[in-house]
Amino acid sequence: MQSTALADLHTFSLVTSDRPGVLVRIALVFARRSYNIESLAVSPGAVEGFARMTIMSRGDSENVEQIVKQLAKLIDVVFVTDHRGENPVEIEVALCKLRCEGEIRTRVLAVVERHGARAAEDGADRLIVTMHGTSAQVTELLTELRPFSLEELVRSGRIVMDRGASHFAHLLGRRD
């Protein structure tokens, strides 16, 4: 059984062919190992015809090694890495809707300001807050907002990029 401890969290970066069906094949690698994908971000890559994926999942090191090996074997996967133990640049975006009026609104706005977030939509009885930062920063804000009337929440999941020279630029015909 998998632990849900933060220590078991893995962030994978992939560069893949930008074609239909690639995401399904990648998701099946995780499903076959009974791993849940906690977050997934996909976008066009820096080079036309390629996509960049960031996948967060929990698991023990032995199974994660197998997942990385199986992903690397897929024809459409150009590059895959597990960022565990690394210090990549990371960001996450969150939107949350709160029901708040009067004194509660004032308290919520103080929390929002303290965390560097902002009110994206300020209605008569609801407030939509947006924040971007590390996953830990987003979690801190949401922990403080939970006691208020949190109605809706959307988190993008972590996206990451290695610091320094690209580990896979040479695979795409780029020079460092």
RODO-2510 file (C-alpha; in nm, 4 decimals, decimal comma):
residues 176
     n   res          X          Y          Z
     1     m     0,0000     0,0000     0,0000
     2     q     0,1295     0,3429    -0,0921
     3     s     0,2046     0,6004     0,1727
     4     t     0,0489     0,9414     0,1360
     5     a     0,3440     1,1145     0,3017
     6     l     0,4884     1,4149     0,1237
     7     a     0,8205     1,2261     0,1132
     8     d     0,6669     0,9896    -0,1441
     9     l     0,5721     1,2706    -0,3836
    10     h     0,7472     1,2590    -0,7208
    11     t     0,7416     1,5227    -0,9922
    12     f     0,8141     1,3945    -1,3424
    13     s     0,9016     1,6070    -1,6452
    14     l     0,8521     1,4649    -1,9911
    15     v     0,9123     1,5881    -2,3419
    16     t     0,6956     1,3986    -2,5874
    17     s     0,5749     1,4063    -2,9434
    18     d     0,2779     1,6409    -2,9656
    19     r     0,0305     1,3884    -3,1092
    20     p    -0,3090     1,2448    -3,0179
    21     g    -0,2999     0,9427    -2,7881
    22     v     0,0360     1,0142    -2,6222
    23     l    -0,1197     1,1250    -2,2944
    24     v    -0,3355     0,8117    -2,2768
    25     r    -0,0324     0,5843    -2,3193
    26     i     0,1554     0,7751    -2,0489
    27     a    -0,1419     0,7587    -1,8089
    28     l    -0,1631     0,3816    -1,8659
    29     v     0,1957     0,3390    -1,7413
    30     f     0,0894     0,4921    -1,4096
    31     a    -0,2395     0,2981    -1,3986
    32     r    -0,0657    -0,0380    -1,4551
    33     r     0,1439     0,0299    -1,1434
    34     s    -0,1685     0,1408    -0,9481
    35     y    -0,0367     0,4937    -0,9101
    36     n    -0,2734     0,7868    -0,9096
    37     i    -0,1697     1,0960    -1,1038
    38     e    -0,2230     1,3786    -0,8548
    39     s    -0,1663     1,6581    -1,1031
    40     l    -0,0890     1,6889    -1,4702
    41     a     0,0094     1,9885    -1,6786
    42     v     0,0578     1,9627    -2,0557
    43     s     0,1620     2,2363    -2,2955
    44     p     0,3322     2,2799    -2,6314
    45     g     0,7083     2,2509    -2,6004
    46     a     0,9811     2,4955    -2,6983
    47     v     1,0206     2,3133    -3,0305
    48     e     0,7247     2,2719    -3,2638
    49     g     0,5896     1,9183    -3,2718
    50     f     0,6812     1,8448    -2,9098
    51     a     0,4884     1,8789    -2,5842
    52     r     0,6041     1,9294    -2,2280
    53     m     0,4339     1,7429    -1,9420
    54     t     0,4685     1,7718    -1,5676
    55     i     0,3141     1,4867    -1,3701
    56     m     0,2932     1,4578    -0,9913
    57     s     0,2405     1,1163    -0,8340
    58     r     0,3183     0,9373    -0,5087
    59     g     0,5097     0,6142    -0,4797
    60     d     0,8082     0,4280    -0,3466
    61     s     1,1461     0,4579    -0,5196
    62     e     1,1474     0,1030    -0,6584
    63     n     0,8181     0,1422    -0,8433
    64     v     0,9035     0,4960    -0,9508
    65     e     1,2229     0,3678    -1,1160
    66     q     1,0114     0,1188    -1,3108
    67     i     0,7682     0,3929    -1,4139
    68     v     1,0554     0,6093    -1,5440
    69     k     1,1995     0,3120    -1,7383
    70     q     0,8598     0,2242    -1,8873
    71     l     0,7909     0,5858    -1,9837
    72     a     1,1329     0,6110    -2,1497
    73     k     1,0488     0,3040    -2,3623
    74     l     0,7404     0,4685    -2,5137
    75     i     0,8057     0,5711    -2,8738
    76     d     0,6628     0,9211    -2,8310
    77     v     0,8618     1,0009    -2,5147
    78     v     1,1802     1,1930    -2,5960
    79     f     1,2901     1,2594    -2,2372
    80     v     1,1683     1,1765    -1,8860
    81     t     1,3074     1,2613    -1,5445
    82     d     1,1992     1,2342    -1,1827
    83     h     1,2880     1,5570    -1,0010
    84     r     1,2989     1,3861    -0,6596
    85     g     1,5960     1,5194    -0,4654
    86     e     1,6477     1,8085    -0,7085
    87     n     1,5675     2,1752    -0,6655
    88     p     1,3922     2,2815    -0,9877
    89     v     1,2112     2,6114    -1,0348
    90     e     0,8482     2,5400    -0,9528
    91     i     0,5191     2,7223    -0,9602
    92     e     0,1565     2,6396    -0,8974
    93     v    -0,1573     2,8452    -0,9524
    94     a    -0,4704     2,8311    -0,7392
    95     l    -0,8162     2,9839    -0,7665
    96     c    -1,0544     2,9660    -0,4740
    97     k    -1,4049     3,0973    -0,4272
    98     l    -1,5187     3,2000    -0,0821
    99     r    -1,8535     3,3157     0,0474
   100     c    -1,7774     3,6157     0,2655
   101     e    -1,9343     3,9428     0,3718
   102     g    -1,8612     4,2197     0,6202
   103     e    -1,6118     4,1356     0,8950
   104     i    -1,5333     3,7946     0,7408
   105     r    -1,4469     3,9620     0,4081
   106     t    -1,2049     4,1954     0,5862
   107     r    -1,0352     3,8998     0,7585
   108     v    -1,0155     3,7014     0,4321
   109     l    -0,8632     3,9976     0,2466
   110     a    -0,6010     4,0340     0,5211
   111     v    -0,5026     3,6673     0,4786
   112     v    -0,4941     3,7094     0,1001
   113     e    -0,2699     4,0171     0,1231
   114     r    -0,0353     3,8543     0,3766
   115     h     0,0254     3,5671     0,1326
   116     g     0,0799     3,7834    -0,1742
   117     a    -0,2402     3,6571    -0,3356
   118     r    -0,5061     3,8830    -0,4863
   119     a    -0,8783     3,9131    -0,5268
   120     a    -0,9509     3,8337    -0,8913
   121     e    -1,3275     3,8807    -0,8590
   122     d    -1,4881     4,0752    -0,5797
   123     g    -1,8660     4,0193    -0,5795
   124     a    -2,1245     4,1294    -0,3241
   125     d    -2,1151     3,8043    -0,1248
   126     r    -1,8340     3,6047    -0,2872
   127     l    -1,4657     3,6531    -0,3449
   128     i    -1,2477     3,4694    -0,5956
   129     v    -0,8845     3,4644    -0,4893
   130     t    -0,5900     3,3800    -0,7119
   131     m    -0,2368     3,2948    -0,6108
   132     h     0,0762     3,1681    -0,7748
   133     g     0,3839     3,0439    -0,5946
   134     t     0,5406     2,7213    -0,4827
   135     s     0,3086     2,4379    -0,3889
   136     a     0,3999     2,4943    -0,0240
   137     q     0,3045     2,8638    -0,0466
   138     v    -0,0287     2,7811    -0,2104
   139     t    -0,0971     2,5169     0,0560
   140     e    -0,0197     2,7677     0,3330
   141     l    -0,2713     3,0159     0,1913
   142     l    -0,5397     2,7500     0,1493
   143     t    -0,4825     2,6210     0,5028
   144     e    -0,5546     2,9694     0,6367
   145     l    -0,8602     3,0139     0,4118
   146     r    -1,0217     2,6749     0,4911
   147     p    -1,1933     2,7933     0,8122
   148     f    -1,3822     3,0503     0,6050
   149     s    -1,6637     2,9513     0,3687
   150     l    -1,4540     2,7953     0,0926
   151     e    -1,6974     2,6968    -0,1850
   152     e    -1,4766     2,6025    -0,4746
   153     l    -1,1075     2,5312    -0,5337
   154     v    -0,8938     2,4740    -0,8434
   155     r    -0,5205     2,4036    -0,8227
   156     s    -0,3111     2,3724    -1,1362
   157     g    -0,0637     2,1323    -0,9835
   158     r     0,3070     2,1930    -0,9816
   159     i     0,4946     2,2755    -1,2996
   160     v     0,8727     2,2638    -1,2894
   161     m     1,1797     2,3476    -1,4935
   162     d     1,5388     2,2460    -1,4230
   163     r     1,7808     2,5200    -1,3312
   164     g     2,0800     2,5768    -1,5603
   165     a     2,1428     2,4023    -1,8905
   166     s     1,8653     2,1911    -2,0359
   167     h     1,9136     1,8165    -1,9881
   168     f     1,7334     1,7359    -2,3116
   169     a     1,8094     2,0258    -2,5499
   170     h     2,0585     1,8138    -2,7445
   171     l     1,7844     1,5570    -2,8098
   172     l     1,5815     1,8274    -2,9846
   173     g     1,8733     1,9561    -3,1924
   174     r     1,9551     2,2543    -2,9681
   175     r     2,2986     2,3540    -2,8441
   176     d     2,3742     2,4602    -2,4872
***
